[in-house]
Amino acid sequence: MKKLTITTILFGMLAFSSCSKYLDVKPQAQTTKDEIFSTEKGFRDALTGAYLQMKSSNTYGGNLMWGSVEYLAHNWDVISANTGLTALVNGNYTEANARGWLDNTYADLYKVIASVNSILERIDGKQKIFSGNNYPLVKGEALALRAFNHFDVLRLYGPMPDNPGSGTLFPYVKEVSHEIFTPVTFQEFAQNILADLDAAEVLMKNTDPITIYSLAELNPPNNTSTPPVLADNFYMYRQIRLNYYAVLALKARVYLYLSASNPEYKTSAAKYAQMILDARDHLGQPTYRLGKESDRVAGDLTMSSEHIAALNVYNLDLIANNTFGETGQLARSDFNIQDGFYYLNNLFPVAERTSDVRWKNMWVYKQSASSYVMYNKYIQRTSNPVLQLPLLRLSEMYLILTECATSKEQAEGYYKAFCDVKGIPFLNGFNAGGWEADRKNKLIREYCREFYAEGQSFFTYKRFNLTTLPANWTAAYFTGNAARYVVPKPDREINYHNN
């Protein structure tokens, strides 16, 4: 068996070696790390480093946002000869390039986990060096990051959630060690995720500034002359961290995923999603609001008012133009027939999209390749660009509550509230005959439309174990089965250590 050695350095500065047997990250000296973790600032810097690592192109700065995982869902078509991308679209996970991308994603998720474990293995013994609420916030965020990254390992490489079986999968890593960690079962892995989130929730519940202040107060513009509401910058900009509400939202997402094999978990999913809707600042105003038409007109196309957690990417405008623009590789195949589109008309029916904020000015044909359509979600406005990649959004909480509702009336209430803001017609409710099937089909479509290029479509199809989509949304017709949905993990042992 080949061996994959993963070593971690702080601050997210990764150096990769090109070797067929090893993928190494040069470690820092142990004395340096001991010095780093001798101060509160060192812990905070190390936590920032973990967030920087999450912006890797192998994970949330690419392949887990708009890259590989969106090809798996057929959200993109291959616009130029590329055997790796063609393999992803076809669910061929043995092709060398596709295999390399997927292995690197697995490795980089565990690199973030190794980094936060470096924090967690030291922080309790250093609690006395922390001032204010820094200890519970740093520890809480580190636990949340560990859970978040492990969960996407489970979603991508784990078994079908509706029938996970009892076999061992991969390790839930809680420490930094030279030892090979023992793989655990699906249920054990899931319970470890929830345990980390439970602990993070307790730590941040009464300490996170986002439970008090509004997003406007915590995210002041750079040119403001108004003094910040908090003197310590670490307490500001909580929206671009895994904050307290992000923990609750992630719990809602996890419980919904687990409900595929245990429907009772839907109660917990709904509970935590509702807590996000109920969140209020010190003035009694909702902490988050759904993105709407005025946001779209203002050029805020990712709807930042509903970002529960996001990654800050300072050069997102450049990345977006290079990735989604005229010379970019991410596009959909389509052709002119009715109102300019064919396949997109199945995803966004002509009669329904007149006011839909996810449709208007979001799609445009390439000038250089007129049979391909570009997507504008991440293209930035010139003034005050929104340089954030959403990890968790309020929209998802509305869809979770719609899915978990136990009555037609309750489900319609949540879905209508969502539709009214997004500009989606929903005048007559779900079909009276077989309303639950109608709800399911609408939700599947909403996950694709709402979270396009955010990496959620494939996981939604996997959770529902879809064999085909409700309509022909893409040029290459989507067919799903366990062989497509369960991405093979790397065929290599993994060591998680720092030196």
ChimeraX attribute file (.defattr): number of C-alpha atoms within 10 A of each C-alpha:
attribute: neighborCount
match mode: 1-to-1
recipient: residues
	/A:1	7
	/A:2	12
	/A:3	15
	/A:4	20
	/A:5	19
	/A:6	23
	/A:7	25
	/A:8	29
	/A:9	26
	/A:10	27
	/A:11	18
	/A:12	22
	/A:13	14
	/A:14	19
	/A:15	12
	/A:16	11
	/A:17	11
	/A:18	8
	/A:19	8
	/A:20	9
	/A:21	12
	/A:22	15
	/A:23	18
	/A:24	17
	/A:25	19
	/A:26	17
	/A:27	17
	/A:28	14
	/A:29	11
	/A:30	11
	/A:31	9
	/A:32	10
	/A:33	17
	/A:34	12
	/A:35	10
	/A:36	17
	/A:37	21
	/A:38	15
	/A:39	14
	/A:40	20
	/A:41	15
	/A:42	18
	/A:43	26
	/A:44	20
	/A:45	17
	/A:46	25
	/A:47	25
	/A:48	17
	/A:49	19
	/A:50	26
	/A:51	23
	/A:52	20
	/A:53	25
	/A:54	21
	/A:55	18
	/A:56	18
	/A:57	18
	/A:58	23
	/A:59	26
	/A:60	24
	/A:61	20
	/A:62	22
	/A:63	22
	/A:64	22
	/A:65	22
	/A:66	24
	/A:67	25
	/A:68	25
	/A:69	26
	/A:70	26
	/A:71	25
	/A:72	25
	/A:73	27
	/A:74	24
	/A:75	27
	/A:76	27
	/A:77	22
	/A:78	21
	/A:79	17
	/A:80	9
	/A:81	8
	/A:82	10
	/A:83	14
	/A:84	21
	/A:85	24
	/A:86	19
	/A:87	20
	/A:88	26
	/A:89	25
	/A:90	17
	/A:91	23
	/A:92	18
	/A:93	21
	/A:94	13
	/A:95	15
	/A:96	12
	/A:97	16
	/A:98	21
	/A:99	20
	/A:100	15
	/A:101	21
	/A:102	25
	/A:103	19
	/A:104	18
	/A:105	26
	/A:106	21
	/A:107	22
	/A:108	23
	/A:109	23
	/A:110	24
	/A:111	25
	/A:112	27
	/A:113	28
	/A:114	27
	/A:115	30
	/A:116	31
	/A:117	23
	/A:118	26
	/A:119	24
	/A:120	21
	/A:121	12
	/A:122	14
	/A:123	21
	/A:124	11
	/A:125	9
	/A:126	14
	/A:127	14
	/A:128	10
	/A:129	14
	/A:130	16
	/A:131	9
	/A:132	8
	/A:133	15
	/A:134	20
	/A:135	23
	/A:136	22
	/A:137	25
	/A:138	26
	/A:139	24
	/A:140	29
	/A:141	25
	/A:142	27
	/A:143	28
	/A:144	29
	/A:145	27
	/A:146	28
	/A:147	27
	/A:148	23
	/A:149	21
	/A:150	24
	/A:151	24
	/A:152	18
	/A:153	20
	/A:154	20
	/A:155	22
	/A:156	22
	/A:157	19
	/A:158	22
	/A:159	21
	/A:160	23
	/A:161	21
	/A:162	17
	/A:163	12
	/A:164	16
	/A:165	12
	/A:166	11
	/A:167	12
	/A:168	15
	/A:169	19
	/A:170	20
	/A:171	16
	/A:172	25
	/A:173	20
	/A:174	18
	/A:175	18
	/A:176	22
	/A:177	17
	/A:178	15
	/A:179	10
	/A:180	13
	/A:181	17
	/A:182	11
	/A:183	15
	/A:184	16
	/A:185	18
	/A:186	23
	/A:187	16
	/A:188	16
	/A:189	23
	/A:190	20
	/A:191	13
	/A:192	19
	/A:193	24
	/A:194	20
	/A:195	14
	/A:196	20
	/A:197	26
	/A:198	17
	/A:199	15
	/A:200	27
	/A:201	23
	/A:202	13
	/A:203	21
	/A:204	24
	/A:205	18
	/A:206	15
	/A:207	19
	/A:208	21
	/A:209	22
	/A:210	26
	/A:211	19
	/A:212	18
	/A:213	21
	/A:214	19
	/A:215	21
	/A:216	11
	/A:217	16
	/A:218	20
	/A:219	16
	/A:220	16
	/A:221	11
	/A:222	7
	/A:223	6
	/A:224	8
	/A:225	8
	/A:226	8
	/A:227	9
	/A:228	14
	/A:229	15
	/A:230	13
	/A:231	9
	/A:232	8
	/A:233	11
	/A:234	13
	/A:235	17
	/A:236	22
	/A:237	18
	/A:238	24
	/A:239	25
	/A:240	21
	/A:241	21
	/A:242	28
	/A:243	26
	/A:244	29
	/A:245	26
	/A:246	27
	/A:247	31
	/A:248	24
	/A:249	27
	/A:250	28
	/A:251	26
	/A:252	27
	/A:253	23
	/A:254	23
	/A:255	25
	/A:256	25
	/A:257	25
	/A:258	21
	/A:259	20
	/A:260	20
	/A:261	15
	/A:262	14
	/A:263	14
	/A:264	14
	/A:265	19
	/A:266	24
	/A:267	17
	/A:268	18
	/A:269	27
	/A:270	24
	/A:271	19
	/A:272	23
	/A:273	25
	/A:274	18
	/A:275	15
	/A:276	22
	/A:277	18
	/A:278	12
	/A:279	16
	/A:280	18
	/A:281	16
	/A:282	12
	/A:283	10
	/A:284	10
	/A:285	13
	/A:286	15
	/A:287	24
	/A:288	21
	/A:289	18
	/A:290	19
	/A:291	24
	/A:292	20
	/A:293	19
	/A:294	11
	/A:295	16
	/A:296	18
	/A:297	12
	/A:298	10
	/A:299	20
	/A:300	23
	/A:301	23
	/A:302	26
	/A:303	25
	/A:304	24
	/A:305	19
	/A:306	21
	/A:307	25
	/A:308	29
	/A:309	26
	/A:310	21
	/A:311	21
	/A:312	19
	/A:313	16
	/A:314	12
	/A:315	10
	/A:316	19
	/A:317	18
	/A:318	13
	/A:319	17
	/A:320	17
	/A:321	16
	/A:322	15
	/A:323	21
	/A:324	20
	/A:325	20
	/A:326	18
	/A:327	13
	/A:328	15
	/A:329	17
	/A:330	24
	/A:331	24
	/A:332	24
	/A:333	23
	/A:334	21
	/A:335	17
	/A:336	12
	/A:337	10
	/A:338	9
	/A:339	8
	/A:340	12
	/A:341	20
	/A:342	20
	/A:343	19
	/A:344	21
	/A:345	19
	/A:346	15
	/A:347	19
	/A:348	21
	/A:349	12
	/A:350	13
	/A:351	9
	/A:352	14
	/A:353	17
	/A:354	14
	/A:355	16
	/A:356	18
	/A:357	23
	/A:358	25
	/A:359	21
	/A:360	13
	/A:361	13
	/A:362	16
	/A:363	17
	/A:364	16
	/A:365	21
	/A:366	18
	/A:367	12
	/A:368	9
	/A:369	12
	/A:370	13
	/A:371	16
	/A:372	20
	/A:373	26
	/A:374	22
	/A:375	22
	/A:376	18
	/A:377	23
	/A:378	26
	/A:379	25
	/A:380	20
	/A:381	14
	/A:382	9
	/A:383	8
	/A:384	11
	/A:385	15
	/A:386	22
	/A:387	21
	/A:388	21
	/A:389	22
	/A:390	22
	/A:391	21
	/A:392	21
	/A:393	26
	/A:394	24
	/A:395	22
	/A:396	20
	/A:397	25
	/A:398	25
	/A:399	22
	/A:400	26
	/A:401	26
	/A:402	24
	/A:403	22
	/A:404	23
	/A:405	18
	/A:406	13
	/A:407	12
	/A:408	16
	/A:409	12
	/A:410	15
	/A:411	23
	/A:412	21
	/A:413	17
	/A:414	18
	/A:415	24
	/A:416	20
	/A:417	13
	/A:418	22
	/A:419	17
	/A:420	15
	/A:421	16
	/A:422	20
	/A:423	18
	/A:424	19
	/A:425	16
	/A:426	15
	/A:427	9
	/A:428	9
	/A:429	17
	/A:430	19
	/A:431	12
	/A:432	10
	/A:433	8
	/A:434	9
	/A:435	16
	/A:436	17
	/A:437	12
	/A:438	14
	/A:439	20
	/A:440	15
	/A:441	14
	/A:442	15
	/A:443	18
	/A:444	18
	/A:445	20
	/A:446	18
	/A:447	21
	/A:448	21
	/A:449	15
	/A:450	18
	/A:451	20
	/A:452	18
	/A:453	24
	/A:454	24
	/A:455	26
	/A:456	20
	/A:457	26
	/A:458	23
	/A:459	20
	/A:460	19
	/A:461	20
	/A:462	25
	/A:463	20
	/A:464	15
	/A:465	18
	/A:466	18
	/A:467	13
	/A:468	13
	/A:469	16
	/A:470	14
	/A:471	13
	/A:472	16
	/A:473	21
	/A:474	21
	/A:475	17
	/A:476	14
	/A:477	11
	/A:478	19
	/A:479	14
	/A:480	17
	/A:481	15
	/A:482	13
	/A:483	13
	/A:484	19
	/A:485	24
	/A:486	18
	/A:487	21
	/A:488	17
	/A:489	18
	/A:490	19
	/A:491	11
	/A:492	14
	/A:493	12
	/A:494	21
	/A:495	18
	/A:496	24
	/A:497	22
	/A:498	22
	/A:499	16
